[in-house]
Amino acid sequence: MAASGGYNYRDATTQRGSVKVDRPLSVNSNPKSSVKSKPLVPPRRNSTGSVAGGGAGAASKDNTGVPGRVRVAVRLRPRNSDEMVLDADFADIVELQPELKRLKLRRNNWDLDTYEFDEVLTEFASQKRVYEVVAKPVVESVLEGYNGTVMAYGQTGTGKTYTLGRLGEEDTAARGIMVRAMEDILADVSLDSDSLSVSYLQLYMETIHDLLDPANDSISIVEDPKTGDVSLPGASLVEIRDHKSFVELLRLGEAHRFATNTKLNTESSRSHAILMVHVKKSVKGRDSALSSQNVNNSHTVKSLKPPVVRKSKLVVVDLAGSERIDKSGSEGHTLEEAKSINLSLSALGKCINALAENSSHIPVRDSKLTRLLRDSFGGTARTSLVVTIGPSPRHRGETASTIMFGQRAMKVENMLKLKEEFDYKSLSRRLDIQLDKLIAEHERQQKAFEDEIERIATEAQNQMSEVEKNYEDALEKERLKYQKDYMESIKKLEEQLVMNQPKHDFEKVTNGPKDDGSNVTSSKEICKLHVEEIDDLRKLLQRETSLRKAAEEESNNLKSQLTQWKRSEAAANSEISKLRKMLEDEAHQKEKLEVEIAALHSQLLQMSFDADETSRQLDKSGPGKVGGLDSLMTQVRHLQLNDSGNEDKASIAKIFEQVGLQKILSLLEAEDNDVRIHAVKVVANLAAEEANQEKIVEAGGLTSLLMLLKTSEDETIHRVAAGAIANLAMNETNQELIMNQGGISLLSMTAANGEDPQTLRMVAGAIANLCGNDKLQSKLRAEGGIKALLGMVRCGHPDVLAQVARGIANFAKCESRASTQGTKNGKSLLIEDGALSWIVQNANNEASPIRRHIELALCHLAQHETNAKDMISGGALWELVRISRDCSREDIRTLAYRTLTSSPTFQGELRRLRINN
């Protein structure tokens, strides 16, 4: 994060449519005519510093502009306090002619090189003017549906973050481009029909981190194979409803950016910050291309026609400052960060050169930065670039390089395209509402249907019961009737037989044998009557049987109807159950989303409350809280709030000389937590200088720092104190003092309780430095140093893992040296503490610092024959073979090969596996 001089440049408090239309911007369709571009004509320079053909007339002649060309403005930072002292006898290296839009760079005392830009902004230019000439045309294009990019490029400490990211909370006139752009966007969009969302990212060591969600530290880039559009599906996307919430998001993201202390800047940005603002605006009337294409589709149902929206994206890029290692004094991990920054900026410069020269190959895949800016240079976005420079002659090379970068960028032309699409999400929401209404109506109809089914079933059951009862009653009556008739008939026949019998006997006696024929006739008639009577009874019985069968058939029909009704009821109940289950799932999902949204709102409100509370505490802190050290505290607070790099060092040295180290150390025991935080930061800055380390230890500073780790619960104090101890632990004498005072136990305790990756990185760095002392191996292991290192791998952060790997490599190297000298026997302490499995798992890690240390650790462990069997069983042999063949560093590759060939155990295993080494 660039910072310098009197500007106080830093403010550290802190899609889916299937149909699209891309309309290229025509030659005469500049979105806003208020800002004009000059034609792409590279300047010609002569030895006298004049531009060929360079007069006022020429400048006005070229003011017609080229639509789509990258516009470049140059901004000069005023001298800071360091430059006023060191460069007092020298003139500024640049001379500005803003009315001619020219800049002159001094080659020596006599010759000047002259360059032309789209805008030349002096050190007196206001933030409002910078926004209006650099960013406002881009913002207006974004509101019209075009993608836009605003980017700041320059040496560290020249004002990039001040230009782009200044929040302006203390002085509204100091607001940067990010804040002003969002004010214009919010003023233009209607949040009832339009949407506005923001992502805030940083590119650190070729890894994309989410500044709004620090745990999301490995976001991948996805490219559309058809259109080439770049997206980041894993990044947080926060919807913006008002300006205050946007400022809170900027403050939150700024607090998570990586920064470190260098000779050029006390809080130098170690990452590229990228703000993405996604705008979706509804197109009213027939203003869109999609509306005109569908004007003939009158047969389409109006309710199913989706609205047309324009989607655009504003990208604001705060690049990390380019730096030279000899000037910034970077070393260790800071050196690796500087290399990564310079490599990504170099890749961006190569792409700009290739685009400016119309090369057939653009090396966009050399860096994730160029992949992210693919649309900004040579793509479809309207791009404005502001290059920031300083006046100091000591940095002439960096200033000239920055100017030439801007000159080459002016040759790049983009083809602006308007992107429209159908808003199927809005249509989906409308259909969801209709679906909810239909589901409610269906529930009402289903309830009525269930009630009707229940009523019909009840009536059928009642009818069935009544019919069965009536049938049984009728059947019983008929049976009793027929039985009674049958009995009466039998009785009549018997009576008739009894009556006829005497008469027959009398006739037989009277008539004698003569009448045998008549008697026979009479008997036959009687039998005939009996037969007829029986036939009548049979007919009655058959008729009764047929009536019974008809009644049974009617009963069966009613039973089948009842069964059918029951089946229909069961099917309806099943359908109702399915619908109820669907509704329950929808309600559960809705409740889950509401809970998540409430949790996110709660977290955001808590963060806002914590930030406000911290600000109020800082405002309330006044005189009288540190007894007789008020003036010292004022200087310490002033130092911590100051942002310029060299001025901080001068202030630290001044306090150190005027106040004395003992008084500074006394502030570490102050009751006010803010006082202790400021004091420990001052001590940490002093400990970074080797010349001050002995004085700090002699004055009891090491004891005070260890006491802070033991007694304080503040995460910031733990982080800064651990960093100061890590600096002190680089000295061998101090290492023994740290161990004797129980430092490894306190560091292990801090590692076990810490969650912040930066705190764990500092603790791991301190333990890693102690691991490099041959005399402390056994004691360090006994007090839990190795266990603490292995415990910190839970964080998963690449910086923490790099420090853990360095500590393991240092420990393994000391063990290897002790084994060679004959002072150590037995298995490695690392293997006994279970470190081998983690070493093997990370031996081929993607991060080069982690991989390099792990490879060295494996080689050192393998040099001791006692470890060979454990390494073979743990899978380390395969990694050693890989290192001996594929390692990028020749010294490590040679060491691995020599270790394999000199070990009989390894050679025997390789022969058994038939592997040629």
Secondary structure, DSSP 8 states (H G I E B T S, - for coil): ----GGGT---------S-EEEEE--TT--S-TTS---------B-TTS-BTT-SHHHHHHTTT--TTB-EEEEEE----HHHHHHTTTS--SEEEETTTTEEEEESSSS-EEEEE-SEEE-TT--HHHHIIIIIHHHHHHHHTT--EEEEEEEBTTSSHHHHHH---SS-GGG--HHHHHHHHHHHHS-TTT-EEEEEEEEEETTEEEETT-TT---B--EE-TTT--EE-TTS--EE--SHHHHHHHHHHHHHTS-EE--SS-TTEE-SEEEEEEEEEEE--TT-SHHHHHTTT-TTS-GGG---EEEEEEEEEEE---B--HHHHT--THHHHHHHHHHHHHHHHHHHHHHHHTT-S---GGG-HHHHHTTTTSSSSSEEEEEEEE---GGGHHHHHHHHHHHHHHTT-B---EEEEEE-HHHHHHHHHHHHHHHHHHHHHHHHHHHHHHHHHHHHHHHHHHHHHHHHHHHHHHHHHHHHHHHHHHHHHHHHHHHHHHHHHHHHHHHHGGGGHHHHHHHHHHHHHHHHHHHHHHHHHHHHHHHHHHHHHHHHHHHHHHHHHHHHHHHHHHHHHHHHHHHHHHHHHHHHHHHHHHHHHHHHHHHHHHHHHHHHHHHHH--TTSSGGGHHHHHHHHHHHH---HHHHHHHHHHHHHHT-HHHHHHGGG-SSHHHHHHHHHHHHHHHTSHHHHHHHHHTTHHHHHHHHHHH---HHHHHHHHHHHHHHTTSHHHHHHHHHTTHHHHHHHHHHH---HHHHHHHHHHHHHHHT-GGGHHHHHHTTHHHHHHHGGGG--HHHHHHHHHHHHHHHHHHHHHHHHTS--SS-HHHHTTHHHHHHHTTT-SSHHHHHHHHHHHHHHHTSGGGHHHHHHTTHHHHHHHHHHH-SSHHHHHHHHHHHHH-HHHHHHHHHTT---
